[in-house]
């Protein structure tokens, strides 16, 4: 997970391993996490990026990423 402001990285999360052993349906894996935004973040536009790496997939399909834009206002 990465957090950007004005195109510059503000935060980079650590890699978290995923255990698929307890999933009810291995065709639709479910995972979750959270990030607490500190009160010291300045107002402005931010981008949150989530990156997932599947080490068992072929290299071409190994990494997926999604992002969302959001704004902090005061």
C-alpha positions as CSV (number, residue, x, y, z in Angstrom):
1,X,0.0,0.0,0.0
2,X,1.3,3.5,-0.9
3,X,0.0,6.9,-0.1
4,X,0.9,9.8,-2.4
5,X,0.4,13.6,-2.2
6,X,1.1,15.8,-5.2
7,X,2.8,12.8,-6.9
8,X,5.3,12.3,-4.0
9,X,5.2,9.2,-1.7
10,X,4.0,10.0,1.8
11,X,3.7,6.5,3.1
12,X,4.7,3.0,2.0
13,X,3.2,0.0,3.9
14,X,5.0,-3.2,4.6
15,X,4.4,-6.4,2.7
16,X,1.7,-8.5,4.3
17,X,1.6,-12.3,3.4
18,X,-1.7,-13.8,2.6
19,X,-2.9,-17.2,3.8
20,X,-5.5,-18.7,1.4
21,X,-5.9,-21.8,3.5
22,X,-9.1,-20.7,5.3
23,X,-10.9,-19.3,2.2
24,X,-14.4,-20.7,1.5
25,X,-14.1,-20.2,-2.3
26,X,-10.6,-20.3,-3.8
27,X,-11.9,-18.7,-7.0
28,X,-12.8,-15.5,-5.0
29,X,-10.2,-14.8,-2.3
30,X,-11.1,-12.3,0.3
31,X,-8.6,-10.1,2.2
32,X,-8.8,-6.8,4.0
33,X,-6.8,-4.3,5.9
34,X,-7.0,-0.7,7.1
35,X,-5.0,2.4,7.3
36,X,-5.4,5.1,9.9
37,X,-4.7,8.6,8.5
38,X,-3.0,10.8,11.1
39,X,-4.3,14.2,12.0
40,X,-1.0,15.7,10.8
41,X,-1.9,15.1,7.1
42,X,-2.3,18.5,5.3
43,X,-5.4,19.3,3.4
44,X,-5.1,18.4,-0.3
45,X,-5.5,15.7,-2.9
46,X,-4.1,12.2,-2.2
47,X,-3.9,8.9,-4.0
48,X,-4.0,5.5,-2.2
49,X,-2.5,2.7,-4.2
50,X,-2.9,-1.0,-3.3
51,X,-0.5,-3.5,-4.9
52,X,-1.0,-7.3,-4.9
53,X,1.6,-9.8,-6.0
54,X,0.7,-13.5,-6.7
55,X,4.0,-15.4,-6.5
56,X,2.3,-18.5,-8.0
57,X,1.1,-16.7,-11.1
58,X,3.0,-16.4,-14.4
59,X,5.2,-13.4,-14.4
60,X,2.9,-11.5,-16.9
61,X,-0.1,-11.8,-14.5
62,X,1.8,-11.7,-11.2
63,X,1.1,-8.1,-10.1
64,X,-2.2,-6.2,-9.8
65,X,-2.7,-2.6,-8.6
66,X,-5.6,-0.4,-8.0
67,X,-5.8,3.2,-6.7
68,X,-8.3,5.7,-5.5
69,X,-8.1,9.5,-5.4
70,X,-9.4,11.3,-2.3
71,X,-9.2,14.8,-0.8
72,X,-8.6,15.9,2.8
73,X,-10.3,19.1,3.7
74,X,-10.4,21.1,7.0
